[in-house]
Amino acid sequence: MRGLLLVLIGCYAPHPQEGAPCASNGACPEPLACSMGHCVDRASIHDASADVPPACTPIAGTPGMLTAPSIIAPTIDGDLSDWPTCFVAIAAATNPTRDLGANGLFPSGRFSIAHDASHVFIAAEVMGVPPLGDQPPPAVYQNNSISFYLDGDGAFSTAMYDADAAQIVIDHANQVQAFRSTATFALTNFASAARTNGSTYTIELAVQPKTFGENKFGTSIGFDIGFEGGDGNQQTSEVLWFESCGPPACGCTNNMSAPFCDEREFGLAQLAP
């Protein structure tokens, strides 16, 4: 009895699988894109220059300006799968940075913003720089963390934070500390959650007008966000979404210009109807 030999000639090109790790340089097989160290569908990351409308609700606008869509309140649990809005990418190659000893290692990731009738919601997903750090409050910015910079009424014109502005730092373990012009203060009417998987972490945040001493938010609010690297002993870096002016027009100590010390660096987020 003779055997049957079957020979197939051709190329095998499997469809790339979502969730596979990105290459060391952040590359993914087309049509996927790298997000937080894993290859995902590009529709989940809005590219303002793309010809094809995204599956999510866009938030990106002109430089320094975002639209915060009105949404049904998400569950604040660190799981971003229920977010209907698009995300904006942040990376050292394309965004302003503060190098405080990073040795070329900066966090990267994406964020989104939205609101309902009584809250502003912010979500972020970050690929951190190990070690993530375990410094307790108030100096949680010495860990891998996120700084959310907000001004409740959207009116700000001086370097010092006014009474309705805050820097809210949340680290990968959901430790929280609020600052106003580098001075600490206690937060109210506030919720956050974080999830960490290896060096990647997600954070969700919900704030209310009363968090900033206001009865209602302005139609536009002052907004910025920074992804911070830290080893638990010192802050090593920050990658920012936006800086509006920079030194010498805006300057803090050591000729440095950054949202943590100068409110004029904030961008704006318009609260869409």
N, C-alpha and C positions, 0 to 999 in steps of 0.2 A: 504494500500500500504506500503510495507516494504522498508526501506531505505537500501542503499548499503554502507557497511563499507569496506574501502580499507586500508589495513595495509601494509606498506613497511618496510622491515627489511634490514639493511645494514649500511654502513658508507658513509657519504657525505663529500667529500674532494674537495672543489672548487679550481680551479686554482688560485694561488695568483695573485693579480692585481698589475701591475706596477703603481708607483706613490703613493702607500700607505705609510704613515709615518713609519720609522723604529722604533723598540722598543727602550726603553730608553738606553739599552746597545748596540745599533747599530745593533741588529739582524734583519734579514728578513727571511721569509719562503723560503725554497728552491723552485726553483733554482735561486731566486733573491738575489741581494747583495745590501747593504746600500751605497748610494751615496748622500751626501749632505742632509741627513735626510729623504730620500725617497728610497723606494725599487725599484731597476731598474734591467734590464737585465744584467747579468754578462758580456755579450759580449761587453758592452760599457766601461768596466773597464778592462784593460788588466792585466792578471796575468801571469807573465813570467814563472811560474812553471806549468801552465795548459797544458794538453796534447792536447786540442782542439784549433786549431788556432783561434784567435779572428776575429770578423767580421770587426774590424777597423784595420788601419795600425799601427803596433807596434812601440813604440819609446823607450822602455826600453832595456837596454843592461847590461853590467857589472856594478858593483857599481861605481857611479860617472860618468857614461858615458851614454849619450842618443843619439839616432838618430833622427834628425829633418827631416822628409820626405819632399820631394818637393810636393807642393799641389797648386791647384788653390786658389787664394787669397779669404779668407772668408770675409764676411761683418763684419766690426768692429762695432757691435751694442750690445754686451753683451749677445747675443743669441748663445749658443754653439751647437745648433742642426745641423748646417751645417759643423761641424768639422768631417773630415774623419779619423783622427788619434786617436789612443787610448789615454787613460788618465792614469796617475800614481797617486796612492793614497798617501796621507801624513797624518799621525796621530801621536799623542804624544807617543803612545805605541810602535811605530816602527821606528820613525825618531828622529834625534837630536833635542833637545829643549833648549830654553832659558827661565828660569823661573824668571820673574822679579816681582813676586807677583801674580802669577796666581791662587793660592789656589786650584790647581788641575784642573783648567778649561783652556783648550787649544782649539784653533780652529782646524778643520780638513777638509779634502777635497781632491781634485784631480787637476791635471794640465796636459797640453799637450803643445808641441812645434812643429813648422813646419816652412817652408820657401817657398818663390818663388824666382825669379831671382833677386829681389831687396829689399826684406823684410824678417825679421824674425817675426813670429807670435807666440804669447803665449796666452793660454787661461787657466783660472782657475775657479774653483767652490768651494766655501768655506762655511762651517757651522760655523758661527761666535759665539762669546761669548757676549751676551747682557750685558749692552747696547753697541750699535755699535759705539757711539761716534760721535761728530761733530766738533772736533778741526780743524780750518782752516789751510792752508799751512803757514809756512813750516812744522809744526810738525804733519803732517797727520798720521805718524806712531803711534801716540797716540790713533788713532781710530782703529777699526777692518779694516785691510788693508792687502795688499800683497806687498812684496818687491821682485822685479825682479833684479837679479844681473847678469850683462853681461859684457864681455870683447870682443871687436869687432874682434881682430885678434887671440884670443885664446892663446896668449903668455903672461904669467904673472908668476912672481917668487918672488915678494917682497910683504911685508905687505901693503904698500901704494898703492892706486889705481893709475894705469898709465893713460895716457891721453885718452885712448880709452876704459875705463871702467866706469861703472855707476851703482849706486843703484837707481832704479826707484820705488818709493812708490806710490801706487794707493789705495785709500780707497774705501769703499763700496759705496760711493756717487760719485765716479770718480773724487775726488780731487787728484791732482798729484803734487809730488815734487821729484826732482832728487838730488842726493848727490854724491859726489866724495870724499872719505875719510872724511866723515861727513860734508863736506862743500857743501852748496847748489849751484846749477847752473841751467841755463835755458835750457830746452830741445828744440830741433828742429827736423824736419822730423820725427814726432811722432804722433801716434793716439791711443786713448784708449776709452773704453766704459764700463759701469758697469750697472748691474741690481740688485736690492735688493728686496727680498721677505721675510718679517719677518727677521729672523737672518741669512738667507742664501743669498749669493750674488755671482754673476758671473762677471768676468772681462776678457776683451779681449784687447790685446796690439799688435801694429805693430810698428816696428822700422826699420830704414834703416842704411846702413853703415855710412852715414853722421851724424846720431844721435851721433855717437861715433868718429866723425872726420876722418873717413876712406873713401876711395873710393870703397872698397869692403870688404865684410866679409872674414875672414879666412875660410879654409875648416872645421875647428873646432872653435867654439867660447867658451869662458869661460861662464859658466852658473850656476846659483843656483836660488832657489826660496824659500821664507819663508812666511808662513801664520801668521799674527800678531794679537794678541788680545790687545785691548785697550778700555778704557771706555770714552775717550775724554779728560781725565785729565792726564793719564799716560799710557805708554805701559806696559802691564802686562805679555806678553808672545810672543814667536815666535816658530813655529815648522818648521824645515828646511828639504828640500829634502836631503841635503848632506853637510857634512863637511869632508874635505880631510885629515886634520891632527889633529886639536885640541891642547889645551895646554898640555905641555909647548912648543911643537914644533912650534905652531902658537899661538900667544897670543896678546891680545890687553890690554886695561886698566883693572884693577881689576882682572888680570889673566883670563880674559874672552877671548874666541876665537869664532869668528863668521864672516860670510861673509861681514857684514856691515863695518868692520874695518880691514879686512885682506883678500886681494884678493887671497891668496894662498889656502883659503878654498873652492874656486869655484870647481865645476866639469866641465865637457866638454859636449858640444852638437855638434855632427858631422852633417854638412849640407849635406844630401844625394843628389846625382845627381837626 
